[in-house]
Amino acid sequence: MVIQRIQVRIPKDYLQEPVISHLVSQYGLTVNIATAILGEHSREDGWFELELRGSEEQIRSAQIYMNDLDLEVLSESKSPEFSW
């Protein structure tokens, strides 16, 4: 299990597209929305700080999906999840 924190800008053109939902349903990730910044009445781009949890392959596939959508993604380093 890997945890990766990212910041992603979702352009207003994609506000009706379930981008974050697809990260869960299509790629099997667990997604925690740490921060969300949306314009008034959702007519502006949205910025989201997400914590992604999944396998290396799931995260890599999700990154390809976001790249294909041409989303601006800033990522922090991945870290293995520690189980106690």
N, CA, C and O atoms as a Maestro MAE file, in Angstrom:
{
 s_m_m2io_version
 :::
 2.0.0
}

f_m_ct {
 s_m_title
 :::
 protein
 m_atom[336] {
  # First column is atom index #
  i_m_mmod_type
  r_m_x_coord
  r_m_y_coord
  r_m_z_coord
  i_m_residue_number
  s_m_chain_name
  s_m_pdb_residue_name
  s_m_pdb_atom_name
  i_m_atomic_number
  :::
  1 25 0.849 -1.183 0.000 1 A "MET " " N  " 7
  2 3 0.000 0.000 0.000 1 A "MET " " CA " 6
  3 2 0.889 1.239 0.000 1 A "MET " " C  " 6
  4 15 1.860 1.321 0.752 1 A "MET " " O  " 8
  5 25 0.546 2.191 -0.846 2 A "VAL " " N  " 7
  6 3 1.296 3.441 -0.987 2 A "VAL " " CA " 6
  7 2 0.342 4.600 -0.737 2 A "VAL " " C  " 6
  8 15 -0.838 4.534 -1.080 2 A "VAL " " O  " 8
  9 25 0.865 5.654 -0.138 3 A "ILE " " N  " 7
  10 3 0.105 6.887 0.065 3 A "ILE " " CA " 6
  11 2 0.805 7.983 -0.724 3 A "ILE " " C  " 6
  12 15 2.021 8.151 -0.628 3 A "ILE " " O  " 8
  13 25 0.034 8.722 -1.498 4 A "GLN " " N  " 7
  14 3 0.604 9.854 -2.224 4 A "GLN " " CA " 6
  15 2 -0.324 11.050 -2.069 4 A "GLN " " C  " 6
  16 15 -1.531 10.943 -2.282 4 A "GLN " " O  " 8
  17 25 0.246 12.179 -1.700 5 A "ARG " " N  " 7
  18 3 -0.521 13.427 -1.611 5 A "ARG " " CA " 6
  19 2 -0.263 14.220 -2.880 5 A "ARG " " C  " 6
  20 15 0.877 14.376 -3.316 5 A "ARG " " O  " 8
  21 25 -1.346 14.718 -3.463 6 A "ILE " " N  " 7
  22 3 -1.226 15.531 -4.673 6 A "ILE " " CA " 6
  23 2 -2.113 16.754 -4.555 6 A "ILE " " C  " 6
  24 15 -3.073 16.779 -3.785 6 A "ILE " " O  " 8
  25 25 -1.773 17.754 -5.327 7 A "GLN " " N  " 7
  26 3 -2.646 18.897 -5.544 7 A "GLN " " CA " 6
  27 2 -3.012 18.864 -7.009 7 A "GLN " " C  " 6
  28 15 -2.140 18.735 -7.868 7 A "GLN " " O  " 8
  29 25 -4.282 18.979 -7.300 8 A "VAL " " N  " 7
  30 3 -4.736 18.890 -8.686 8 A "VAL " " CA " 6
  31 2 -5.691 20.036 -8.986 8 A "VAL " " C  " 6
  32 15 -6.568 20.366 -8.187 8 A "VAL " " O  " 8
  33 25 -5.498 20.637 -10.164 9 A "ARG " " N  " 7
  34 3 -6.411 21.681 -10.633 9 A "ARG " " CA " 6
  35 2 -7.340 21.032 -11.635 9 A "ARG " " C  " 6
  36 15 -6.900 20.462 -12.634 9 A "ARG " " O  " 8
  37 25 -8.626 21.124 -11.360 10 A "ILE " " N  " 7
  38 3 -9.624 20.597 -12.280 10 A "ILE " " CA " 6
  39 2 -10.274 21.793 -12.969 10 A "ILE " " C  " 6
  40 15 -10.985 22.567 -12.328 10 A "ILE " " O  " 8
  41 25 -10.032 21.950 -14.276 11 A "PRO " " N  " 7
  42 3 -10.573 23.103 -15.006 11 A "PRO " " CA " 6
  43 2 -12.098 23.119 -14.978 11 A "PRO " " C  " 6
  44 15 -12.745 22.080 -14.849 11 A "PRO " " O  " 8
  45 25 -12.648 24.308 -15.101 12 A "LYS " " N  " 7
  46 3 -14.101 24.465 -15.060 12 A "LYS " " CA " 6
  47 2 -14.796 23.621 -16.123 12 A "LYS " " C  " 6
  48 15 -15.954 23.243 -15.944 12 A "LYS " " O  " 8
  49 25 -14.114 23.320 -17.223 13 A "ASP " " N  " 7
  50 3 -14.700 22.479 -18.270 13 A "ASP " " CA " 6
  51 2 -14.970 21.057 -17.781 13 A "ASP " " C  " 6
  52 15 -15.788 20.348 -18.367 13 A "ASP " " O  " 8
  53 25 -14.290 20.635 -16.716 14 A "TYR " " N  " 7
  54 3 -14.451 19.283 -16.181 14 A "TYR " " CA " 6
  55 2 -15.274 19.238 -14.899 14 A "TYR " " C  " 6
  56 15 -15.354 18.190 -14.257 14 A "TYR " " O  " 8
  57 25 -15.882 20.347 -14.517 15 A "LEU " " N  " 7
  58 3 -16.601 20.359 -13.237 15 A "LEU " " CA " 6
  59 2 -17.789 19.406 -13.209 15 A "LEU " " C  " 6
  60 15 -18.205 18.985 -12.130 15 A "LEU " " O  " 8
  61 25 -18.339 19.059 -14.350 16 A "GLN " " N  " 7
  62 3 -19.425 18.085 -14.397 16 A "GLN " " CA " 6
  63 2 -18.899 16.663 -14.612 16 A "GLN " " C  " 6
  64 15 -19.673 15.706 -14.586 16 A "GLN " " O  " 8
  65 25 -17.602 16.525 -14.823 17 A "GLU " " N  " 7
  66 3 -16.959 15.218 -15.013 17 A "GLU " " CA " 6
  67 2 -16.568 14.661 -13.635 17 A "GLU " " C  " 6
  68 15 -15.930 15.372 -12.858 17 A "GLU " " O  " 8
  69 25 -16.926 13.426 -13.316 18 A "PRO " " N  " 7
  70 3 -16.617 12.889 -11.985 18 A "PRO " " CA " 6
  71 2 -15.160 12.423 -11.867 18 A "PRO " " C  " 6
  72 15 -14.895 11.232 -11.705 18 A "PRO " " O  " 8
  73 25 -14.233 13.357 -11.948 19 A "VAL " " N  " 7
  74 3 -12.808 13.031 -11.964 19 A "VAL " " CA " 6
  75 2 -12.400 12.304 -10.683 19 A "VAL " " C  " 6
  76 15 -11.798 11.233 -10.754 19 A "VAL " " O  " 8
  77 25 -12.710 12.855 -9.537 20 A "ILE " " N  " 7
  78 3 -12.297 12.242 -8.273 20 A "ILE " " CA " 6
  79 2 -13.021 10.915 -8.062 20 A "ILE " " C  " 6
  80 15 -12.429 9.956 -7.567 20 A "ILE " " O  " 8
  81 25 -14.278 10.858 -8.430 21 A "SER " " N  " 7
  82 3 -15.032 9.612 -8.327 21 A "SER " " CA " 6
  83 2 -14.410 8.509 -9.175 21 A "SER " " C  " 6
  84 15 -14.390 7.349 -8.763 21 A "SER " " O  " 8
  85 25 -13.903 8.859 -10.357 22 A "HIS " " N  " 7
  86 3 -13.249 7.864 -11.215 22 A "HIS " " CA " 6
  87 2 -11.971 7.319 -10.582 22 A "HIS " " C  " 6
  88 15 -11.614 6.162 -10.806 22 A "HIS " " O  " 8
  89 25 -11.288 8.136 -9.799 23 A "LEU " " N  " 7
  90 3 -10.088 7.640 -9.123 23 A "LEU " " CA " 6
  91 2 -10.441 6.482 -8.200 23 A "LEU " " C  " 6
  92 15 -9.636 5.572 -7.998 23 A "LEU " " O  " 8
  93 25 -11.643 6.519 -7.643 24 A "VAL " " N  " 7
  94 3 -12.113 5.454 -6.758 24 A "VAL " " CA " 6
  95 2 -12.680 4.295 -7.572 24 A "VAL " " C  " 6
  96 15 -12.247 3.153 -7.415 24 A "VAL " " O  " 8
  97 25 -13.648 4.584 -8.441 25 A "SER " " N  " 7
  98 3 -14.378 3.517 -9.131 25 A "SER " " CA " 6
  99 2 -13.575 2.843 -10.238 25 A "SER " " C  " 6
  100 15 -13.694 1.631 -10.417 25 A "SER " " O  " 8
  101 25 -12.772 3.577 -10.976 26 A "GLN " " N  " 7
  102 3 -12.042 3.007 -12.104 26 A "GLN " " CA " 6
  103 2 -10.643 2.499 -11.727 26 A "GLN " " C  " 6
  104 15 -10.118 1.583 -12.360 26 A "GLN " " O  " 8
  105 25 -10.051 3.098 -10.698 27 A "TYR " " N  " 7
  106 3 -8.671 2.758 -10.359 27 A "TYR " " CA " 6
  107 2 -8.535 2.137 -8.972 27 A "TYR " " C  " 6
  108 15 -7.429 1.780 -8.567 27 A "TYR " " O  " 8
  109 25 -9.620 2.006 -8.250 28 A "GLY " " N  " 7
  110 3 -9.622 1.310 -6.966 28 A "GLY " " CA " 6
  111 2 -8.870 2.011 -5.857 28 A "GLY " " C  " 6
  112 15 -8.485 1.376 -4.875 28 A "GLY " " O  " 8
  113 25 -8.654 3.315 -5.994 29 A "LEU " " N  " 7
  114 3 -7.940 4.066 -4.968 29 A "LEU " " CA " 6
  115 2 -8.882 4.471 -3.840 29 A "LEU " " C  " 6
  116 15 -10.087 4.623 -4.038 29 A "LEU " " O  " 8
  117 25 -8.315 4.638 -2.673 30 A "THR " " N  " 7
  118 3 -9.005 5.307 -1.582 30 A "THR " " CA " 6
  119 2 -8.550 6.759 -1.657 30 A "THR " " C  " 6
  120 15 -7.351 7.036 -1.675 30 A "THR " " O  " 8
  121 25 -9.503 7.687 -1.703 31 A "VAL " " N  " 7
  122 3 -9.181 9.099 -1.877 31 A "VAL " " CA " 6
  123 2 -9.725 9.890 -0.693 31 A "VAL " " C  " 6
  124 15 -10.908 9.806 -0.363 31 A "VAL " " O  " 8
  125 25 -8.847 10.653 -0.065 32 A "ASN " " N  " 7
  126 3 -9.245 11.577 0.980 32 A "ASN " " CA " 6
  127 2 -9.052 12.990 0.441 32 A "ASN " " C  " 6
  128 15 -7.959 13.349 0.002 32 A "ASN " " O  " 8
  129 25 -10.113 13.786 0.475 33 A "ILE " " N  " 7
  130 3 -10.020 15.184 0.042 33 A "ILE " " CA " 6
  131 2 -9.616 16.002 1.265 33 A "ILE " " C  " 6
  132 15 -10.429 16.245 2.157 33 A "ILE " " O  " 8
  133 25 -8.354 16.423 1.298 34 A "ALA " " N  " 7
  134 3 -7.841 17.182 2.439 34 A "ALA " " CA " 6
  135 2 -8.261 18.641 2.368 34 A "ALA " " C  " 6
  136 15 -8.583 19.250 3.388 34 A "ALA " " O  " 8
  137 25 -8.259 19.208 1.151 35 A "THR " " N  " 7
  138 3 -8.618 20.607 0.941 35 A "THR " " CA " 6
  139 2 -9.279 20.739 -0.421 35 A "THR " " C  " 6
  140 15 -8.891 20.070 -1.378 35 A "THR " " O  " 8
  141 25 -10.276 21.601 -0.500 36 A "ALA " " N  " 7
  142 3 -10.904 21.892 -1.791 36 A "ALA " " CA " 6
  143 2 -11.156 23.390 -1.874 36 A "ALA " " C  " 6
  144 15 -11.693 23.991 -0.943 36 A "ALA " " O  " 8
  145 25 -10.766 23.985 -2.988 37 A "ILE " " N  " 7
  146 3 -11.006 25.407 -3.229 37 A "ILE " " CA " 6
  147 2 -11.775 25.511 -4.532 37 A "ILE " " C  " 6
  148 15 -11.264 25.168 -5.598 37 A "ILE " " O  " 8
  149 25 -13.000 25.986 -4.436 38 A "LEU " " N  " 7
  150 3 -13.863 26.137 -5.605 38 A "LEU " " CA " 6
  151 2 -14.343 27.572 -5.695 38 A "LEU " " C  " 6
  152 15 -14.575 28.228 -4.680 38 A "LEU " " O  " 8
  153 25 -14.488 28.052 -6.916 39 A "GLY " " N  " 7
  154 3 -15.017 29.392 -7.120 39 A "GLY " " CA " 6
  155 2 -16.503 29.450 -6.808 39 A "GLY " " C  " 6
  156 15 -17.161 28.417 -6.691 39 A "GLY " " O  " 8
  157 25 -17.017 30.635 -6.676 40 A "GLU " " N  " 7
  158 3 -18.431 30.841 -6.405 40 A "GLU " " CA " 6
  159 2 -19.273 30.188 -7.495 40 A "GLU " " C  " 6
  160 15 -19.031 30.391 -8.685 40 A "GLU " " O  " 8
  161 25 -20.264 29.402 -7.076 41 A "HIS " " N  " 7
  162 3 -21.186 28.705 -7.977 41 A "HIS " " CA " 6
  163 2 -20.466 27.756 -8.938 41 A "HIS " " C  " 6
  164 15 -20.991 27.413 -9.998 41 A "HIS " " O  " 8
  165 25 -19.253 27.337 -8.552 42 A "SER " " N  " 7
  166 3 -18.466 26.366 -9.335 42 A "SER " " CA " 6
  167 2 -18.300 26.762 -10.801 42 A "SER " " C  " 6
  168 15 -18.368 25.909 -11.686 42 A "SER " " O  " 8
  169 25 -18.086 28.029 -11.053 43 A "ARG " " N  " 7
  170 3 -17.863 28.493 -12.424 43 A "ARG " " CA " 6
  171 2 -16.378 28.729 -12.703 43 A "ARG " " C  " 6
  172 15 -16.014 29.194 -13.783 43 A "ARG " " O  " 8
  173 25 -15.542 28.416 -11.754 44 A "GLU " " N  " 7
  174 3 -14.099 28.597 -11.895 44 A "GLU " " CA " 6
  175 2 -13.417 27.230 -11.763 44 A "GLU " " C  " 6
  176 15 -14.048 26.236 -11.403 44 A "GLU " " O  " 8
  177 25 -12.128 27.207 -12.061 45 A "ASP " " N  " 7
  178 3 -11.356 25.990 -11.852 45 A "ASP " " CA " 6
  179 2 -11.365 25.638 -10.365 45 A "ASP " " C  " 6
  180 15 -11.492 26.519 -9.514 45 A "ASP " " O  " 8
  181 25 -11.233 24.374 -10.064 46 A "GLY " " N  " 7
  182 3 -11.161 23.927 -8.677 46 A "GLY " " CA " 6
  183 2 -9.782 23.364 -8.373 46 A "GLY " " C  " 6
  184 15 -9.176 22.694 -9.209 46 A "GLY " " O  " 8
  185 25 -9.291 23.642 -7.167 47 A "TRP " " N  " 7
  186 3 -8.033 23.078 -6.685 47 A "TRP " " CA " 6
  187 2 -8.355 22.122 -5.561 47 A "TRP " " C  " 6
  188 15 -9.129 22.445 -4.660 47 A "TRP " " O  " 8
  189 25 -7.760 20.943 -5.616 48 A "PHE " " N  " 7
  190 3 -8.010 19.928 -4.604 48 A "PHE " " CA " 6
  191 2 -6.685 19.373 -4.108 48 A "PHE " " C  " 6
  192 15 -5.782 19.096 -4.898 48 A "PHE " " O  " 8
  193 25 -6.576 19.215 -2.816 49 A "GLU " " N  " 7
  194 3 -5.450 18.499 -2.233 49 A "GLU " " CA " 6
  195 2 -5.984 17.132 -1.850 49 A "GLU " " C  " 6
  196 15 -6.867 17.013 -1.000 49 A "GLU " " O  " 8
  197 25 -5.443 16.100 -2.484 50 A "LEU " " N  " 7
  198 3 -5.935 14.741 -2.306 50 A "LEU " " CA " 6
  199 2 -4.854 13.851 -1.712 50 A "LEU " " C  " 6
  200 15 -3.665 14.009 -1.991 50 A "LEU " " O  " 8
  201 25 -5.298 12.914 -0.888 51 A "GLU " " N  " 7
  202 3 -4.430 11.849 -0.419 51 A "GLU " " CA " 6
  203 2 -4.905 10.579 -1.102 51 A "GLU " " C  " 6
  204 15 -6.036 10.144 -0.888 51 A "GLU " " O  " 8
  205 25 -4.051 9.981 -1.923 52 A "LEU " " N  " 7
  206 3 -4.381 8.771 -2.659 52 A "LEU " " CA " 6
  207 2 -3.748 7.582 -1.967 52 A "LEU " " C  " 6
  208 15 -2.570 7.619 -1.609 52 A "LEU " " O  " 8
  209 25 -4.535 6.516 -1.776 53 A "ARG " " N  " 7
  210 3 -4.021 5.278 -1.188 53 A "ARG " " CA " 6
  211 2 -4.329 4.129 -2.122 53 A "ARG " " C  " 6
  212 15 -5.469 3.942 -2.548 53 A "ARG " " O  " 8
  213 25 -3.305 3.367 -2.434 54 A "GLY " " N  " 7
  214 3 -3.484 2.218 -3.296 54 A "GLY " " CA " 6
  215 2 -2.142 1.606 -3.633 54 A "GLY " " C  " 6
  216 15 -1.119 1.976 -3.056 54 A "GLY " " O  " 8
  217 25 -2.145 0.675 -4.559 55 A "SER " " N  " 7
  218 3 -0.894 0.059 -4.989 55 A "SER " " CA " 6
  219 2 -0.152 1.008 -5.928 55 A "SER " " C  " 6
  220 15 -0.719 1.973 -6.440 55 A "SER " " O  " 8
  221 25 1.126 0.710 -6.141 56 A "GLU " " N  " 7
  222 3 1.918 1.511 -7.084 56 A "GLU " " CA " 6
  223 2 1.241 1.538 -8.451 56 A "GLU " " C  " 6
  224 15 1.162 2.591 -9.084 56 A "GLU " " O  " 8
  225 25 0.755 0.394 -8.907 57 A "GLU " " N  " 7
  226 3 0.119 0.285 -10.220 57 A "GLU " " CA " 6
  227 2 -1.169 1.104 -10.288 57 A "GLU " " C  " 6
  228 15 -1.425 1.768 -11.293 57 A "GLU " " O  " 8
  229 25 -1.981 1.064 -9.231 58 A "GLN " " N  " 7
  230 3 -3.224 1.847 -9.208 58 A "GLN " " CA " 6
  231 2 -2.917 3.334 -9.294 58 A "GLN " " C  " 6
  232 15 -3.567 4.060 -10.047 58 A "GLN " " O  " 8
  233 25 -1.943 3.789 -8.539 59 A "ILE " " N  " 7
  234 3 -1.585 5.208 -8.545 59 A "ILE " " CA " 6
  235 2 -1.000 5.602 -9.895 59 A "ILE " " C  " 6
  236 15 -1.307 6.675 -10.415 59 A "ILE " " O  " 8
  237 25 -0.166 4.750 -10.460 60 A "ARG " " N  " 7
  238 3 0.413 5.029 -11.783 60 A "ARG " " CA " 6
  239 2 -0.684 5.131 -12.851 60 A "ARG " " C  " 6
  240 15 -0.643 6.026 -13.694 60 A "ARG " " O  " 8
  241 25 -1.656 4.226 -12.818 61 A "SER " " N  " 7
  242 3 -2.772 4.256 -13.776 61 A "SER " " CA " 6
  243 2 -3.608 5.515 -13.602 61 A "SER " " C  " 6
  244 15 -4.033 6.119 -14.586 61 A "SER " " O  " 8
  245 25 -3.848 5.913 -12.357 62 A "ALA " " N  " 7
  246 3 -4.613 7.135 -12.089 62 A "ALA " " CA " 6
  247 2 -3.866 8.367 -12.587 62 A "ALA " " C  " 6
  248 15 -4.481 9.309 -13.087 62 A "ALA " " O  " 8
  249 25 -2.534 8.362 -12.452 63 A "GLN " " N  " 7
  250 3 -1.735 9.480 -12.954 63 A "GLN " " CA " 6
  251 2 -1.842 9.582 -14.473 63 A "GLN " " C  " 6
  252 15 -1.915 10.685 -15.015 63 A "GLN " " O  " 8
  253 25 -1.852 8.456 -15.154 64 A "ILE " " N  " 7
  254 3 -2.016 8.451 -16.611 64 A "ILE " " CA " 6
  255 2 -3.372 9.033 -16.977 64 A "ILE " " C  " 6
  256 15 -3.474 9.835 -17.904 64 A "ILE " " O  " 8
  257 25 -4.412 8.634 -16.255 65 A "TYR " " N  " 7
  258 3 -5.765 9.168 -16.477 65 A "TYR " " CA " 6
  259 2 -5.778 10.690 -16.327 65 A "TYR " " C  " 6
  260 15 -6.316 11.393 -17.183 65 A "TYR " " O  " 8
  261 25 -5.187 11.201 -15.242 66 A "MET " " N  " 7
  262 3 -5.185 12.642 -15.020 66 A "MET " " CA " 6
  263 2 -4.349 13.358 -16.082 66 A "MET " " C  " 6
  264 15 -4.706 14.453 -16.516 66 A "MET " " O  " 8
  265 25 -3.239 12.746 -16.501 67 A "ASN " " N  " 7
  266 3 -2.431 13.329 -17.583 67 A "ASN " " CA " 6
  267 2 -3.211 13.367 -18.888 67 A "ASN " " C  " 6
  268 15 -3.137 14.348 -19.628 67 A "ASN " " O  " 8
  269 25 -3.963 12.297 -19.176 68 A "ASP " " N  " 7
  270 3 -4.775 12.252 -20.395 68 A "ASP " " CA " 6
  271 2 -5.827 13.362 -20.412 68 A "ASP " " C  " 6
  272 15 -6.183 13.868 -21.476 68 A "ASP " " O  " 8
  273 25 -6.322 13.737 -19.234 69 A "LEU " " N  " 7
  274 3 -7.279 14.844 -19.130 69 A "LEU " " CA " 6
  275 2 -6.572 16.201 -19.160 69 A "LEU " " C  " 6
  276 15 -7.225 17.244 -19.206 69 A "LEU " " O  " 8
  277 25 -5.228 16.182 -19.134 70 A "ASP " " N  " 7
  278 3 -4.408 17.388 -19.122 70 A "ASP " " CA " 6
  279 2 -4.660 18.234 -17.879 70 A "ASP " " C  " 6
  280 15 -4.719 19.462 -17.945 70 A "ASP " " O  " 8
  281 25 -4.809 17.546 -16.735 71 A "LEU " " N  " 7
  282 3 -4.987 18.250 -15.466 71 A "LEU " " CA " 6
  283 2 -3.626 18.667 -14.932 71 A "LEU " " C  " 6
  284 15 -2.630 17.971 -15.132 71 A "LEU " " O  " 8
  285 25 -3.590 19.794 -14.260 72 A "GLU " " N  " 7
  286 3 -2.359 20.242 -13.610 72 A "GLU " " CA " 6
  287 2 -2.254 19.518 -12.274 72 A "GLU " " C  " 6
  288 15 -3.105 19.684 -11.400 72 A "GLU " " O  " 8
  289 25 -1.212 18.719 -12.122 73 A "VAL " " N  " 7
  290 3 -1.036 17.913 -10.915 73 A "VAL " " CA " 6
  291 2 0.328 18.209 -10.314 73 A "VAL " " C  " 6
  292 15 1.353 18.110 -10.990 73 A "VAL " " O  " 8
  293 25 0.331 18.572 -9.045 74 A "LEU " " N  " 7
  294 3 1.560 18.750 -8.279 74 A "LEU " " CA " 6
  295 2 1.572 17.632 -7.251 74 A "LEU " " C  " 6
  296 15 0.609 17.473 -6.501 74 A "LEU " " O  " 8
  297 25 2.631 16.868 -7.207 75 A "SER " " N  " 7
  298 3 2.626 15.733 -6.296 75 A "SER " " CA " 6
  299 2 3.786 15.788 -5.326 75 A "SER " " C  " 6
  300 15 4.849 16.340 -5.610 75 A "SER " " O  " 8
  301 25 3.541 15.195 -4.169 76 A "GLU " " N  " 7
  302 3 4.579 14.990 -3.181 76 A "GLU " " CA " 6
  303 2 5.065 13.555 -3.330 76 A "GLU " " C  " 6
  304 15 4.467 12.761 -4.057 76 A "GLU " " O  " 8
  305 25 6.113 13.237 -2.663 77 A "SER " " N  " 7
  306 3 6.671 11.892 -2.801 77 A "SER " " CA " 6
  307 2 5.744 10.837 -2.217 77 A "SER " " C  " 6
  308 15 4.970 11.099 -1.297 77 A "SER " " O  " 8
  309 25 5.843 9.657 -2.768 78 A "LYS " " N  " 7
  310 3 5.063 8.527 -2.290 78 A "LYS " " CA " 6
  311 2 5.738 7.961 -1.047 78 A "LYS " " C  " 6
  312 15 6.955 8.048 -0.889 78 A "LYS " " O  " 8
  313 25 4.938 7.392 -0.183 79 A "SER " " N  " 7
  314 3 5.511 6.726 0.987 79 A "SER " " CA " 6
  315 2 4.732 5.456 1.265 79 A "SER " " C  " 6
  316 15 3.512 5.433 1.102 79 A "SER " " O  " 8
  317 25 5.411 4.408 1.679 80 A "PRO " " N  " 7
  318 3 4.691 3.184 2.010 80 A "PRO " " CA " 6
  319 2 3.843 3.411 3.250 80 A "PRO " " C  " 6
  320 15 4.218 4.161 4.151 80 A "PRO " " O  " 8
  321 25 2.711 2.758 3.278 81 A "GLU " " N  " 7
  322 3 1.844 2.860 4.456 81 A "GLU " " CA " 6
  323 2 2.387 1.919 5.516 81 A "GLU " " C  " 6
  324 15 2.733 0.773 5.226 81 A "GLU " " O  " 8
  325 25 2.459 2.399 6.721 82 A "PHE " " N  " 7
  326 3 2.942 1.571 7.819 82 A "PHE " " CA " 6
  327 2 1.767 0.971 8.549 82 A "PHE " " C  " 6
  328 15 0.818 1.677 8.890 82 A "PHE " " O  " 8
  329 25 1.817 -0.322 8.794 83 A "SER " " N  " 7
  330 3 0.758 -0.967 9.568 83 A "SER " " CA " 6
  331 2 1.303 -1.280 10.944 83 A "SER " " C  " 6
  332 15 2.424 -1.769 11.080 83 A "SER " " O  " 8
  333 25 0.540 -1.011 11.926 84 A "TRP " " N  " 7
  334 3 0.979 -1.170 13.312 84 A "TRP " " CA " 6
  335 2 0.585 -2.520 13.833 84 A "TRP " " C  " 6
  336 15 0.868 -2.843 14.987 84 A "TRP " " O  " 8
  :::
 }
 m_bond[335] {
  # First column is bond index #
  i_m_from
  i_m_to
  i_m_order
  :::
  1 1 2 1
  2 2 3 1
  3 3 4 2
  4 3 5 1
  5 5 6 1
  6 6 7 1
  7 7 8 2
  8 7 9 1
  9 9 10 1
  10 10 11 1
  11 11 12 2
  12 11 13 1
  13 13 14 1
  14 14 15 1
  15 15 16 2
  16 15 17 1
  17 17 18 1
  18 18 19 1
  19 19 20 2
  20 19 21 1
  21 21 22 1
  22 22 23 1
  23 23 24 2
  24 23 25 1
  25 25 26 1
  26 26 27 1
  27 27 28 2
  28 27 29 1
  29 29 30 1
  30 30 31 1
  31 31 32 2
  32 31 33 1
  33 33 34 1
  34 34 35 1
  35 35 36 2
  36 35 37 1
  37 37 38 1
  38 38 39 1
  39 39 40 2
  40 39 41 1
  41 41 42 1
  42 42 43 1
  43 43 44 2
  44 43 45 1
  45 45 46 1
  46 46 47 1
  47 47 48 2
  48 47 49 1
  49 49 50 1
  50 50 51 1
  51 51 52 2
  52 51 53 1
  53 53 54 1
  54 54 55 1
  55 55 56 2
  56 55 57 1
  57 57 58 1
  58 58 59 1
  59 59 60 2
  60 59 61 1
  61 61 62 1
  62 62 63 1
  63 63 64 2
  64 63 65 1
  65 65 66 1
  66 66 67 1
  67 67 68 2
  68 67 69 1
  69 69 70 1
  70 70 71 1
  71 71 72 2
  72 71 73 1
  73 73 74 1
  74 74 75 1
  75 75 76 2
  76 75 77 1
  77 77 78 1
  78 78 79 1
  79 79 80 2
  80 79 81 1
  81 81 82 1
  82 82 83 1
  83 83 84 2
  84 83 85 1
  85 85 86 1
  86 86 87 1
  87 87 88 2
  88 87 89 1
  89 89 90 1
  90 90 91 1
  91 91 92 2
  92 91 93 1
  93 93 94 1
  94 94 95 1
  95 95 96 2
  96 95 97 1
  97 97 98 1
  98 98 99 1
  99 99 100 2
  100 99 101 1
  101 101 102 1
  102 102 103 1
  103 103 104 2
  104 103 105 1
  105 105 106 1
  106 106 107 1
  107 107 108 2
  108 107 109 1
  109 109 110 1
  110 110 111 1
  111 111 112 2
  112 111 113 1
  113 113 114 1
  114 114 115 1
  115 115 116 2
  116 115 117 1
  117 117 118 1
  118 118 119 1
  119 119 120 2
  120 119 121 1
  121 121 122 1
  122 122 123 1
  123 123 124 2
  124 123 125 1
  125 125 126 1
  126 126 127 1
  127 127 128 2
  128 127 129 1
  129 129 130 1
  130 130 131 1
  131 131 132 2
  132 131 133 1
  133 133 134 1
  134 134 135 1
  135 135 136 2
  136 135 137 1
  137 137 138 1
  138 138 139 1
  139 139 140 2
  140 139 141 1
  141 141 142 1
  142 142 143 1
  143 143 144 2
  144 143 145 1
  145 145 146 1
  146 146 147 1
  147 147 148 2
  148 147 149 1
  149 149 150 1
  150 150 151 1
  151 151 152 2
  152 151 153 1
  153 153 154 1
  154 154 155 1
  155 155 156 2
  156 155 157 1
  157 157 158 1
  158 158 159 1
  159 159 160 2
  160 159 161 1
  161 161 162 1
  162 162 163 1
  163 163 164 2
  164 163 165 1
  165 165 166 1
  166 166 167 1
  167 167 168 2
  168 167 169 1
  169 169 170 1
  170 170 171 1
  171 171 172 2
  172 171 173 1
  173 173 174 1
  174 174 175 1
  175 175 176 2
  176 175 177 1
  177 177 178 1
  178 178 179 1
  179 179 180 2
  180 179 181 1
  181 181 182 1
  182 182 183 1
  183 183 184 2
  184 183 185 1
  185 185 186 1
  186 186 187 1
  187 187 188 2
  188 187 189 1
  189 189 190 1
  190 190 191 1
  191 191 192 2
  192 191 193 1
  193 193 194 1
  194 194 195 1
  195 195 196 2
  196 195 197 1
  197 197 198 1
  198 198 199 1
  199 199 200 2
  200 199 201 1
  201 201 202 1
  202 202 203 1
  203 203 204 2
  204 203 205 1
  205 205 206 1
  206 206 207 1
  207 207 208 2
  208 207 209 1
  209 209 210 1
  210 210 211 1
  211 211 212 2
  212 211 213 1
  213 213 214 1
  214 214 215 1
  215 215 216 2
  216 215 217 1
  217 217 218 1
  218 218 219 1
  219 219 220 2
  220 219 221 1
  221 221 222 1
  222 222 223 1
  223 223 224 2
  224 223 225 1
  225 225 226 1
  226 226 227 1
  227 227 228 2
  228 227 229 1
  229 229 230 1
  230 230 231 1
  231 231 232 2
  232 231 233 1
  233 233 234 1
  234 234 235 1
  235 235 236 2
  236 235 237 1
  237 237 238 1
  238 238 239 1
  239 239 240 2
  240 239 241 1
  241 241 242 1
  242 242 243 1
  243 243 244 2
  244 243 245 1
  245 245 246 1
  246 246 247 1
  247 247 248 2
  248 247 249 1
  249 249 250 1
  250 250 251 1
  251 251 252 2
  252 251 253 1
  253 253 254 1
  254 254 255 1
  255 255 256 2
  256 255 257 1
  257 257 258 1
  258 258 259 1
  259 259 260 2
  260 259 261 1
  261 261 262 1
  262 262 263 1
  263 263 264 2
  264 263 265 1
  265 265 266 1
  266 266 267 1
  267 267 268 2
  268 267 269 1
  269 269 270 1
  270 270 271 1
  271 271 272 2
  272 271 273 1
  273 273 274 1
  274 274 275 1
  275 275 276 2
  276 275 277 1
  277 277 278 1
  278 278 279 1
  279 279 280 2
  280 279 281 1
  281 281 282 1
  282 282 283 1
  283 283 284 2
  284 283 285 1
  285 285 286 1
  286 286 287 1
  287 287 288 2
  288 287 289 1
  289 289 290 1
  290 290 291 1
  291 291 292 2
  292 291 293 1
  293 293 294 1
  294 294 295 1
  295 295 296 2
  296 295 297 1
  297 297 298 1
  298 298 299 1
  299 299 300 2
  300 299 301 1
  301 301 302 1
  302 302 303 1
  303 303 304 2
  304 303 305 1
  305 305 306 1
  306 306 307 1
  307 307 308 2
  308 307 309 1
  309 309 310 1
  310 310 311 1
  311 311 312 2
  312 311 313 1
  313 313 314 1
  314 314 315 1
  315 315 316 2
  316 315 317 1
  317 317 318 1
  318 318 319 1
  319 319 320 2
  320 319 321 1
  321 321 322 1
  322 322 323 1
  323 323 324 2
  324 323 325 1
  325 325 326 1
  326 326 327 1
  327 327 328 2
  328 327 329 1
  329 329 330 1
  330 330 331 1
  331 331 332 2
  332 331 333 1
  333 333 334 1
  334 334 335 1
  335 335 336 2
  :::
 }
}
